[in-house]
């Protein structure tokens, strides 16, 4: 029987090592590549062509949503399982919209991650129980979120704006023109009904896209 091959994407080497050991204790699971940011994740995927990608959202520079979107642009059949500390419904919904096949939080039992990998490998959808509860609670409390109107790319740009990135830095990281980034910025404000960037930050915090005191990620 052929092993199920896995690409593991997380910016902390010790964390990757821990999850590599966990996964490879499962018969038939083999981690064939690792990456620590969006760019190396894309390169590693092209080189190794794994059956499943396990990817964190909190990566240096542009986040996991952008990495997910980029890989899916190159391979529409890519099976990507988001594995993150973010249990907020906003992140989870945008990950699925961008093409994720599963979303599991790091607070879940180890068995839930292992089982989710198997589900995603078979072409199914996986979601940890805490995320499912968050999505259900948000939809019951607020059926229509302002962020529902945003595309995954717009959501990523909102996250970066709310994390104090300048338009120039966003343009460089996402390989877009400055004019395009400014157009996105204007469209995001229009869609969510925000007049100021402060309002955008408030919405991003409320959706769980950033923490209350976000720090600018390193672009180096």
Phi, psi and omega in degrees: 000133182285138178294150172276119186267143188228137168256126183252121184240112178200143185275001179250112182304320181294321178295315179300318180298318179297315181285330174300313181297318179300312184293319184282355169285344178275121181305130178092354178260133179219123176278115185258347180200156177225156177210156183239002174204179186296319183294312181290332176296315179297315180295318180294324179295314180299323183282317188263336181046062183288163175289322182220140171253130172252116191229133172283158175269329185272082180252156177298145182072224178294148188275186183295330179299317179292320177298317177301313182298319182294314179297318181291333174293322181283323181220102182294345180265003180301135180253108188240125178253117177281130180229106195212166175279345184280114179259359182296144182297326183301311179296315183298315182296319179291328177295315178296321179297326180282351176118008178297145177263347180199161181211113182231137180269155181288350175276357181283163175296150179303323181297330181292322176295312182300316180293324181294324177300316180296318180297313181296320180298328179279358180094010180268185178244139182231145179207132178289156186299322182293324178292318178300320179294319180298316181295316180297317181296319180295318182293327178287321183280325185213085186304327182238107177270143177303331182284349179300332184279350184272143173283165176305320179294318178296324178295319178295318179294321175301317180299317181291319176300315181291342177265015174074022174284143175279163178300323180296318180292321178296315180301316181294318183289324183263003180058047178240161174284157179299321179298319179296317179298317179294325176295316176302315181303314180295317180297321179298313178301317181295317184293322184265356178074034180259134178269334184229163175293331178299321177293322177299317179299316180300317179294320180295320177295316181298328180274356180080015180286329178221163176277168184298331178235070185294145175248142182292125178293158178283139177259004181275000000 
